[in-house]
Amino acid sequence: MPATAKPKRYNPRHPERTLLYQTVAEHYESWLELACEGQFEGQGDHHSPRPYVRKAFEKYLECGIFAHGFARARCDDCGHDFLVAFSCKGRGVCPSCNTRRMAETAAHLTDHVFPRLPVRQWVLSVPKRLRYYMQREGPVLGMVLRIFLRVIAQTLQANSPGAANVDKAALHIGAVAFIHRFGSSLNEHVHFHVCAVDGVFEEVAGEEGDAADAASQSSPSRIIFHPATGVTADAVGQVQASLRKRILRAFVGRGLLESFEAQEMLGYKHSGFSADTSVCIAAHDRAGLERLLRYCARPPFAMERLRKAGSELVYRCAKQHSEPGSLPHNKRGVKADEITLTPLELIERIAKLVPSAAHAPPPLLWRAGTELTLEACRHGAGA
């Protein structure tokens, strides 16, 4: 820091002054009582909110409040003491903790995980009928994600000309998957965002060393990167068709759909399956990559989009949504970019988006290859 620069002092964020905190603090107990009596849907067999939902709201009401704990910090240079309130580190309700996690995740992936190679975003959305099971059963969610990742890997392998004659077992992708359980209007909408390096990595065994090296351990693998060049609109159409067949077949295999139901869904003109690959970040655009990762890691709720209008709350959506039509012939309704909610309706919508660790899919690890480091990937990219 320059000698003339004046150091900035820590300013507490005062969550109790925000509209969301005031709304939850005033109406949470009323919502909880009504939810336990069955006034709201989707809160379990006995209508009572899940324990993890209650905990998320209760911890949020303590987050950043000095009365619930704080740490004392001291600057060695100027001798200034200041207090830092404890945070809840929640994953569902608190905008501050969610935003911090978003920024930290994007920065870490940009600085330490993704090599300086092109990165493409793959987005998958499925019909509402299938989302019901994905929203409530972690194994089903993991099953669909594994199918999606396998199709991405096969598509990148098929569209990487440099890897045309390479054994498929030696080709790997590098990808990070984000599971979104929400839509732009605070609605339940399970879908996937996968940020994948736009190409495949070939693992090549290293050359044999001297006798001493050979006796101790084998030489490390070498990595060659083969960029993808043919991910066109036609290729994406094939991806969507393949995902549609594989996912429906998997649901039939788990007994969640009957065979004739899957056949009917295969014949729908508007199937509800949607795959998109239109966003691709160039290798040198690290700022663009971090923006994309922040978008993929974003929380379901944005504080700056909420405002008060009399006794009701207005939330500005990221995208337009359909409001129920007021006329009999208008079933889908009109497009709107804002939703008007009562305080209890807002709390109910947020409660439905609180994730449960018990419903999370098993961890998936998709990397360039066994025992491969980021440094090795960088060297391989220039090979």
C-alpha positions as CSV (number, residue, x, y, z in Angstrom):
1,M,0.0,0.0,0.0
2,P,1.4,3.5,-0.9
3,A,2.6,5.6,2.1
4,T,0.0,8.3,1.3
5,A,-2.9,5.9,1.0
6,K,-5.3,5.9,3.9
7,P,-6.2,2.4,5.1
8,K,-9.8,1.4,4.9
9,R,-11.5,0.5,8.2
10,Y,-13.8,-2.5,8.5
11,N,-17.5,-1.6,8.3
12,P,-20.0,-4.1,9.7
13,R,-22.7,-5.0,7.1
14,H,-25.7,-4.7,9.5
15,P,-28.0,-7.3,8.1
16,E,-30.8,-6.2,10.4
17,R,-31.2,-3.1,8.3
18,T,-32.0,-5.1,5.1
19,L,-35.5,-5.7,3.8
20,L,-35.1,-9.5,3.7
21,Y,-33.9,-9.7,7.3
22,Q,-36.7,-7.5,8.6
23,T,-39.2,-9.6,6.7
24,V,-37.9,-12.9,8.0
25,A,-37.6,-11.6,11.5
26,E,-41.1,-10.4,11.6
27,H,-43.0,-13.2,9.8
28,Y,-40.9,-16.4,10.2
29,E,-42.7,-17.6,13.3
30,S,-46.1,-17.0,11.7
31,W,-45.0,-18.8,8.5
32,L,-43.6,-21.7,10.6
33,E,-46.9,-22.1,12.5
34,L,-49.0,-22.0,9.4
35,A,-46.7,-24.4,7.6
36,C,-47.0,-26.9,10.4
37,E,-50.7,-26.7,10.1
38,G,-50.6,-27.5,6.4
39,Q,-51.2,-24.1,4.9
40,F,-48.3,-24.5,2.5
41,E,-47.5,-27.4,0.2
42,G,-44.2,-29.2,-0.2
43,Q,-43.1,-29.3,3.4
44,G,-43.1,-33.1,3.9
45,D,-45.7,-35.7,4.7
46,H,-46.8,-34.0,7.9
47,H,-46.5,-30.5,6.4
48,S,-44.0,-29.5,9.1
49,P,-40.9,-27.8,7.6
50,R,-37.8,-30.0,7.4
51,P,-35.3,-29.6,10.3
52,Y,-32.6,-28.3,7.8
53,V,-35.0,-25.6,6.6
54,R,-35.7,-24.4,10.1
55,K,-32.0,-24.4,10.9
56,A,-31.2,-22.4,7.8
57,F,-33.7,-19.6,8.8
58,E,-32.7,-19.6,12.5
59,K,-29.0,-19.4,11.6
60,Y,-29.7,-16.6,9.1
61,L,-31.4,-14.5,11.8
62,E,-28.2,-14.8,13.9
63,C,-25.7,-14.2,11.0
64,G,-23.8,-10.9,11.3
65,I,-25.5,-10.0,14.6
66,F,-23.1,-9.1,17.3
67,A,-25.4,-10.4,20.1
68,H,-24.9,-13.9,18.7
69,G,-21.1,-13.9,18.8
70,F,-18.2,-12.0,17.4
71,A,-14.4,-12.1,17.1
72,R,-12.0,-9.3,18.1
73,A,-9.4,-8.3,15.5
74,R,-6.4,-6.0,15.9
75,C,-4.3,-4.2,13.2
76,D,-0.6,-4.6,14.1
77,D,0.3,-1.5,12.0
78,C,-2.1,1.1,13.4
79,G,-3.2,-0.6,16.6
80,H,-6.9,-0.3,15.7
81,D,-9.2,-2.9,17.3
82,F,-12.5,-3.9,15.7
83,L,-15.1,-6.5,16.1
84,V,-16.3,-9.0,13.4
85,A,-19.7,-10.7,13.9
86,F,-19.9,-14.4,13.2
87,S,-21.5,-15.6,10.0
88,C,-23.9,-18.5,9.5
89,K,-22.1,-20.0,6.5
90,G,-25.5,-21.2,5.3
91,R,-26.3,-22.5,1.8
92,G,-30.0,-21.6,1.4
93,V,-31.2,-18.3,3.0
94,C,-28.4,-15.9,3.8
95,P,-27.6,-13.7,0.8
96,S,-24.3,-12.6,2.3
97,C,-22.9,-16.1,2.9
98,N,-24.2,-17.3,-0.5
99,T,-22.6,-14.4,-2.3
100,R,-19.3,-14.8,-0.6
101,R,-19.3,-18.5,-1.4
102,M,-20.1,-17.7,-5.1
103,A,-17.1,-15.2,-5.3
104,E,-14.7,-17.6,-3.6
105,T,-15.7,-20.6,-5.7
106,A,-15.3,-18.6,-9.0
107,A,-12.0,-17.2,-8.0
108,H,-10.6,-20.5,-6.8
109,L,-11.7,-22.3,-10.0
110,T,-10.3,-19.5,-12.2
111,D,-6.9,-19.3,-10.4
112,H,-6.2,-22.9,-9.4
113,V,-8.4,-25.3,-11.4
114,F,-9.1,-24.3,-15.0
115,P,-6.0,-24.2,-17.3
116,R,-5.7,-21.4,-19.9
117,L,-7.8,-23.3,-22.4
118,P,-11.2,-22.6,-24.0
119,V,-14.2,-23.4,-21.7
120,R,-17.7,-24.1,-22.9
121,Q,-20.9,-24.0,-20.8
122,W,-23.2,-26.9,-21.2
123,V,-26.8,-26.4,-19.8
124,L,-29.4,-29.1,-19.5
125,S,-33.0,-28.8,-18.5
126,V,-35.5,-31.6,-18.3
127,P,-39.3,-31.9,-18.3
128,K,-41.2,-30.9,-15.1
129,R,-42.4,-34.5,-14.7
130,L,-38.8,-35.7,-14.3
131,R,-37.8,-32.7,-12.2
132,Y,-40.1,-33.8,-9.4
133,Y,-38.0,-36.9,-8.8
134,M,-34.7,-35.1,-9.2
135,Q,-35.8,-32.4,-6.7
136,R,-36.6,-35.0,-4.0
137,E,-34.2,-37.9,-4.6
138,G,-30.5,-37.4,-4.6
139,P,-29.6,-40.7,-6.4
140,V,-31.9,-39.8,-9.3
141,L,-30.3,-36.3,-9.5
142,G,-26.9,-38.0,-9.6
143,M,-28.0,-40.5,-12.2
144,V,-29.1,-37.7,-14.6
145,L,-25.9,-35.7,-14.0
146,R,-23.7,-38.8,-14.8
147,I,-25.6,-39.3,-18.0
148,F,-25.1,-35.7,-18.9
149,L,-21.4,-35.8,-18.3
150,R,-21.0,-39.0,-20.3
151,V,-22.8,-37.4,-23.3
152,I,-20.6,-34.3,-23.0
153,A,-17.4,-36.5,-22.9
154,Q,-18.6,-38.5,-26.0
155,T,-19.5,-35.3,-27.9
156,L,-16.1,-33.7,-27.2
157,Q,-14.3,-36.8,-28.2
158,A,-16.2,-37.1,-31.4
159,N,-15.6,-33.4,-32.3
160,S,-11.9,-33.2,-31.5
161,P,-10.1,-33.9,-34.8
162,G,-6.7,-34.4,-33.1
163,A,-8.1,-37.3,-31.1
164,A,-9.7,-39.2,-34.0
165,N,-7.2,-42.0,-33.9
166,V,-6.7,-42.1,-30.2
167,D,-7.9,-44.9,-27.9
168,K,-11.1,-43.6,-26.2
169,A,-9.9,-45.0,-22.9
170,A,-6.9,-42.6,-23.0
171,L,-9.2,-39.6,-23.5
172,H,-10.6,-37.5,-20.6
173,I,-12.5,-34.3,-20.2
174,G,-12.1,-31.6,-17.5
175,A,-15.4,-30.3,-16.2
176,V,-17.0,-28.8,-13.1
177,A,-20.8,-29.3,-12.7
178,F,-23.2,-26.9,-10.9
179,I,-26.6,-28.1,-9.8
180,H,-29.2,-25.4,-9.9
181,R,-32.4,-26.1,-7.9
182,F,-34.1,-22.8,-8.7
183,G,-35.4,-20.6,-11.6
184,S,-35.2,-16.9,-12.1
185,S,-38.6,-16.3,-10.3
186,L,-37.7,-18.1,-7.0
187,N,-39.4,-21.2,-8.4
188,E,-38.2,-24.9,-8.1
189,H,-36.4,-25.8,-11.3
190,V,-33.7,-28.4,-11.2
191,H,-31.2,-28.1,-14.0
192,F,-27.5,-28.4,-14.6
193,H,-24.7,-26.0,-15.7
194,V,-21.4,-27.7,-16.6
195,C,-18.3,-25.7,-17.4
196,A,-16.1,-28.0,-19.5
197,V,-12.7,-27.4,-21.1
198,D,-13.6,-27.3,-24.8
199,G,-11.7,-30.4,-25.9
200,V,-10.2,-33.6,-24.6
201,F,-7.0,-34.5,-22.8
202,E,-4.9,-37.5,-24.0
203,E,-2.9,-39.3,-21.3
204,V,0.4,-40.5,-22.8
205,A,2.6,-42.8,-20.7
206,G,6.0,-41.2,-20.0
207,E,9.2,-42.6,-21.4
208,E,11.1,-45.1,-19.4
209,G,13.9,-43.6,-17.3
210,D,17.1,-45.1,-16.1
211,A,17.3,-48.4,-14.1
212,A,17.1,-46.6,-10.7
213,D,14.0,-44.7,-11.7
214,A,12.4,-47.8,-13.2
215,A,13.0,-49.7,-10.0
216,S,11.5,-47.0,-7.8
217,Q,8.5,-45.9,-9.8
218,S,7.3,-45.4,-13.3
219,S,7.7,-42.0,-15.1
220,P,4.8,-39.6,-14.8
221,S,2.2,-39.4,-17.5
222,R,2.3,-36.7,-20.2
223,I,-0.8,-34.8,-21.3
224,I,-1.7,-33.7,-24.8
225,F,-4.7,-31.4,-25.3
226,H,-6.9,-31.8,-28.4
227,P,-9.3,-28.9,-28.9
228,A,-12.8,-29.4,-30.1
229,T,-13.8,-27.7,-33.3
230,G,-17.1,-29.2,-34.4
231,V,-19.6,-28.4,-31.6
232,T,-22.2,-27.0,-34.0
233,A,-26.0,-26.5,-33.8
234,D,-26.4,-30.0,-35.5
235,A,-24.1,-31.5,-32.9
236,V,-26.1,-29.9,-30.1
237,G,-29.3,-31.3,-31.6
238,Q,-27.8,-34.8,-31.5
239,V,-26.8,-34.2,-27.9
240,Q,-30.3,-33.2,-26.9
241,A,-31.8,-36.3,-28.7
242,S,-29.3,-38.6,-27.1
243,L,-29.9,-37.2,-23.6
244,R,-33.7,-37.5,-24.1
245,K,-33.5,-41.2,-24.9
246,R,-30.9,-42.1,-22.3
247,I,-32.6,-40.2,-19.4
248,L,-36.0,-41.6,-20.2
249,R,-34.6,-45.1,-20.4
250,A,-32.9,-44.6,-17.0
251,F,-36.1,-43.4,-15.4
252,V,-37.9,-46.5,-16.8
253,G,-35.1,-48.7,-15.4
254,R,-35.6,-47.2,-11.9
255,G,-39.3,-47.8,-12.1
256,L,-40.2,-44.1,-12.1
257,L,-41.8,-44.2,-15.5
258,E,-43.7,-46.9,-17.4
259,S,-42.3,-47.9,-20.8
260,F,-45.4,-46.6,-22.6
261,E,-45.0,-43.3,-20.8
262,A,-41.4,-42.9,-22.0
263,Q,-42.5,-43.8,-25.5
264,E,-45.2,-41.1,-25.4
265,M,-42.6,-38.5,-24.1
266,L,-40.3,-39.5,-27.0
267,G,-43.0,-38.6,-29.4
268,Y,-43.8,-35.1,-28.0
269,K,-43.0,-32.3,-30.4
270,H,-42.0,-30.0,-27.4
271,S,-40.3,-32.6,-25.2
272,G,-39.2,-30.3,-22.4
273,F,-35.6,-31.4,-22.8
274,S,-33.3,-28.5,-23.6
275,A,-29.5,-28.5,-24.1
276,D,-27.5,-25.3,-24.8
277,T,-23.8,-24.8,-25.5
278,S,-23.9,-21.3,-26.9
279,V,-21.5,-19.8,-24.3
280,C,-17.8,-20.4,-24.9
281,I,-15.0,-18.5,-23.2
282,A,-11.7,-18.0,-25.0
283,A,-8.5,-19.3,-23.5
284,H,-7.1,-15.8,-22.8
285,D,-10.3,-14.4,-21.3
286,R,-9.8,-15.1,-17.6
287,A,-12.1,-12.3,-16.5
288,G,-14.9,-13.7,-18.7
289,L,-14.3,-17.2,-17.3
290,E,-14.6,-15.9,-13.7
291,R,-17.9,-14.1,-14.7
292,L,-19.2,-17.3,-16.1
293,L,-18.3,-19.3,-13.0
294,R,-19.9,-16.6,-10.8
295,Y,-23.0,-16.9,-12.8
296,C,-23.0,-20.7,-12.5
297,A,-22.3,-20.6,-8.7
298,R,-24.8,-17.8,-8.0
299,P,-27.3,-18.2,-5.2
300,P,-31.1,-18.4,-5.9
301,F,-31.9,-15.0,-4.2
302,A,-30.5,-11.6,-5.0
303,M,-31.1,-9.0,-2.3
304,E,-30.9,-6.0,-4.7
305,R,-33.9,-7.3,-6.6
306,L,-36.3,-7.1,-3.7
307,R,-38.3,-4.0,-2.8
308,K,-41.3,-3.2,-0.8
309,A,-44.6,-2.0,-2.3
310,G,-47.0,-1.2,0.5
311,S,-47.7,-4.3,2.5
312,E,-46.4,-6.6,-0.3
313,L,-43.0,-7.4,-1.7
314,V,-41.9,-7.1,-5.3
315,Y,-39.1,-9.3,-6.6
316,R,-37.5,-8.5,-10.0
317,C,-36.7,-11.7,-11.9
318,A,-33.6,-12.2,-14.0
319,K,-35.8,-13.4,-16.9
320,Q,-39.4,-13.0,-17.8
321,H,-41.9,-15.5,-16.5
322,S,-45.5,-16.3,-17.1
323,E,-48.2,-15.0,-14.8
324,P,-51.4,-16.9,-14.6
325,G,-53.9,-15.6,-17.2
326,S,-56.9,-13.6,-16.0
327,L,-59.0,-14.5,-19.1
328,P,-60.3,-18.1,-19.8
329,H,-58.6,-18.3,-23.2
330,N,-55.2,-17.1,-21.8
331,K,-54.0,-20.2,-20.0
332,R,-50.3,-19.4,-20.0
333,G,-50.8,-15.8,-19.0
334,V,-48.8,-12.8,-19.9
335,K,-45.0,-12.3,-19.6
336,A,-43.8,-10.3,-16.6
337,D,-40.4,-9.5,-15.2
338,E,-41.5,-9.0,-11.6
339,I,-43.5,-11.1,-9.1
340,T,-45.6,-9.7,-6.2
341,L,-45.5,-11.7,-3.0
342,T,-46.8,-11.4,0.5
343,P,-44.1,-11.8,3.2
344,L,-45.3,-15.3,3.9
345,E,-45.2,-16.3,0.2
346,L,-41.6,-15.0,0.0
347,I,-40.5,-17.1,3.0
348,E,-42.3,-20.1,1.5
349,R,-40.5,-19.8,-1.8
350,I,-37.1,-19.4,-0.2
351,A,-37.8,-22.4,2.1
352,K,-38.5,-24.6,-0.9
353,L,-35.0,-23.7,-2.3
354,V,-33.0,-24.6,0.8
355,P,-30.8,-27.5,-0.2
356,S,-30.5,-30.6,1.9
357,A,-27.2,-32.4,2.2
358,A,-29.0,-35.7,2.5
359,H,-30.5,-35.2,-1.0
360,A,-27.3,-34.2,-2.7
361,P,-26.0,-36.7,-5.3
362,P,-22.8,-38.6,-4.6
363,P,-19.6,-36.7,-5.4
364,L,-18.5,-36.9,-9.0
365,L,-14.9,-36.4,-10.1
366,W,-14.2,-35.7,-13.8
367,R,-10.6,-34.8,-14.5
368,A,-8.1,-35.0,-17.2
369,G,-6.7,-38.3,-16.0
370,T,-5.3,-40.2,-13.1
371,E,-2.6,-38.3,-11.1
372,L,-2.6,-35.4,-13.4
373,T,-1.8,-31.9,-12.2
374,L,-2.8,-28.5,-13.6
375,E,0.9,-27.9,-14.5
376,A,0.9,-31.1,-16.5
377,C,-2.2,-29.9,-18.3
378,R,-0.6,-26.6,-19.2
379,H,2.5,-28.3,-20.6
380,G,0.3,-30.7,-22.6
381,A,-1.7,-27.8,-24.0
382,G,1.4,-26.6,-25.7
383,A,2.5,-29.9,-27.0
